[in-house]
Amino acid sequence: MSRAVIDQARGMVMVLAPCSSERAWDLLVEVSQHCNGKLRDVAAALVATTKGQELPEAIRREWRRASQRLHALERR
């Protein structure tokens, strides 16, 4: 089950960022590491937003930072 949730989250990141599958994976890993949480928990929280749940503040903050770093890299 956790693999399916991670794959769903990866697809969401690809649409939201927008970015490649590999970059989406890197973003999810980066967010989970900076939140000091498990990748499957970050993925589950992201997928839960499709059901009206709010993204936890720590994940939201790290998502914002990771997205900014991604866009800065792409501008180079």
C-alpha positions in Angstrom: 0.0 0.0 0.0 2.7 2.5 0.9 4.3 2.1 -2.6 1.0 3.0 -4.2 0.6 6.1 -2.0 4.2 7.1 -2.8 3.5 6.7 -6.5 0.3 8.8 -6.2 2.2 11.5 -4.4 5.0 11.4 -7.0 2.4 11.9 -9.8 0.9 14.9 -7.8 4.4 16.4 -7.4 5.0 16.0 -11.2 1.8 18.0 -11.9 2.2 20.6 -9.1 6.0 21.3 -9.6 5.9 20.6 -12.7 8.9 18.3 -13.0 10.1 14.9 -14.2 9.4 11.7 -12.3 13.0 11.6 -11.0 12.8 15.2 -9.8 9.5 14.5 -8.1 11.1 11.6 -6.3 14.0 13.8 -5.2 11.6 16.5 -3.9 9.6 13.9 -1.9 12.8 12.5 -0.4 14.2 16.0 0.4 11.0 17.0 2.1 10.9 13.8 4.2 14.5 14.2 5.2 14.1 17.8 6.2 10.9 17.0 8.1 12.7 14.1 9.8 9.8 11.8 8.8 9.2 8.8 6.7 8.7 9.2 2.9 5.5 7.2 3.1 4.1 9.6 5.7 4.9 12.7 3.6 3.4 11.0 0.6 0.2 10.0 2.5 -0.1 13.6 3.8 0.2 15.0 0.3 -2.4 12.5 -1.1 -4.7 13.2 1.8 -5.0 16.8 0.6 -7.1 15.5 -2.3 -9.7 14.6 0.3 -9.8 18.0 1.9 -7.1 17.5 4.6 -4.6 20.2 5.2 -0.9 19.5 4.7 0.9 19.6 8.1 2.8 22.8 8.6 6.2 21.2 8.7 5.6 19.4 5.4 4.1 22.6 3.9 7.1 24.6 4.9 9.6 22.1 3.6 7.6 21.6 0.4 7.8 25.4 -0.2 11.6 25.4 0.4 12.2 22.3 -1.8 10.1 23.8 -4.6 12.0 27.1 -4.5 15.3 25.2 -4.7 14.0 23.2 -7.7 13.0 26.3 -9.6 16.3 28.0 -8.8 18.2 25.1 -10.2 16.1 25.1 -13.3 16.8 28.8 -14.0 20.6 28.1 -14.1 
